[in-house]
């Protein structure tokens, strides 16, 4: 059973000395489990311009409860 959902947005905030991207993660917890991926994408699209960094990746992290 799906027990929790989280929206994770990863940003590039610059590059290190050897040219690899520096990644920053913003997580938004306690997302309604009934929210569709399209709805979460719309929220991410609204939040990304507010951050000031280049978007790298958007993920949905689900947590499931296992029956014992």
N, C-alpha and C positions, 0 to 999 in steps of 0.2 A: 504494500500500500504506500502510495506517495505521501510523505509526511511533511516535506519542506522543499521549497524551491528558492533559488538565489540567482540573481542577475549579476554576471561578472563582465566588466568591460576592461579590456587591456589596452593601454596606450603606449606609444613610443614617446619618451620624454627627451630623447637625445641619443647620442652615440658615445661609447666609451673610447679609450685610447687606441684600441685595435679595430675600431669601426663597427663593432657589434651594437645593435640597438639596446638602449636601456628601457626596460619595460616597467610600467607602473600599473597596478591593478586597483580598480575600484569595484567593491562588491556591495550589492544592495540585497539585504537579507529579508526573510519573511515575505517573499512575493507570494501572492495567492496561487495556490497549486492549480486552480482552475484556469489561470491565465494562459492564453495560447502563445505559441512561439511568435506569431505575427504581432500580438499585443506587446510582448516584451521587446521585439525589434522596434516597434514604434516608440516605446519609452526610451530605449537606447539611443535612437535617432534624435530624440529631443534633448537627452542629457549630454551627448557627445560635444556639441558646440559650446557648452558651458564650461568644459574642462580646460580648454586651451592647449591640448596635446593632440597628436595625430592618432586616430583610432587604429588599432592593430588587430583586435579580435573581440567578438562579442559571444559570450557563452551563457548557457543556462545550466546550472548545477542543481540536479535533483537529488534528494535524499529519500530513500525508501526504508520503511520499517519492515523488518522480516518477522514473520510469525514464528513463535517458539513452540 
